[in-house]
């Protein structure tokens, strides 16, 4: 999925963005696992019980790559 924010990048790579405002909009290409056999209520998220999470049972960020605005489709 495509993420867009005006938040400043966080120093911790696992956090991605801080609560601070950034100077411009930044974009991130995200890949998130959605557990295929999970029993859950719509709109709920099954957070991992331990880190790293298991993509077979938990919602897990698999990839988060920053992308340049010029490469974002209009």
N, C-alpha and C positions, 0 to 999 in steps of 0.2 A: 504494500500500500504506500501511498505517497503522504508524507507528513510535511506540513509547512508551519513554521512558527516564527514569531518575532522574539523568542526567548534566546538568551545568550547560551552558548555551548557550556556545558559543565566541565569541570576539571576531571571528574571521575567518568571514564568512558562508559561505565555501566549505567549511568544516570542519563546521559545524552544532553539534557538541557537543565539549566538552573532556573531559579525563580526570577532572575534578573532580566531586564529588557535588553535585547541586542540592538545593534546598529541597523540591521536590515532583516528582511525575511530570509530564512534559511530553509532548505529542503532536504529531506531524508527519504531514501528508498528503504522501506521496512518490509521484512518478511516475518510473519508470526504464525506459529503452529496453532491449529485449532484441533483439539483432541477429537478424533473421529467417533469414538464410542462413548463419549462422556454423557452422563445423564445430568442435565443442568436446566435451570430455568432460563428462558430467553432473556438476554441482557446481562446474565451473570458471567463472571470470569472465575475459572478454577486456577487460583494462584498456586505456584509450586510450593510444596511443603518443605522442600530442601532445595538448595542451589547447587548446581544448575538444575533446572526443572527437566522433566521428561516430556518431550513433545507428544508421546503417545497418550499421556494422561493429563497434561497441563497446557495452559496457554504459555508459550515460550517465545521470546524474541529470538529468531534464528539468525537474523542479519539486520544491521542498521548502517547503511552506507550514505554518507553525505553526497549530494548531487548538485551540480551547477544549475542555476536558473535557466541558462541557455539550452539545457537538455530536457527541461520539463515540457511535455506536450502542452500546446495551447488549448 
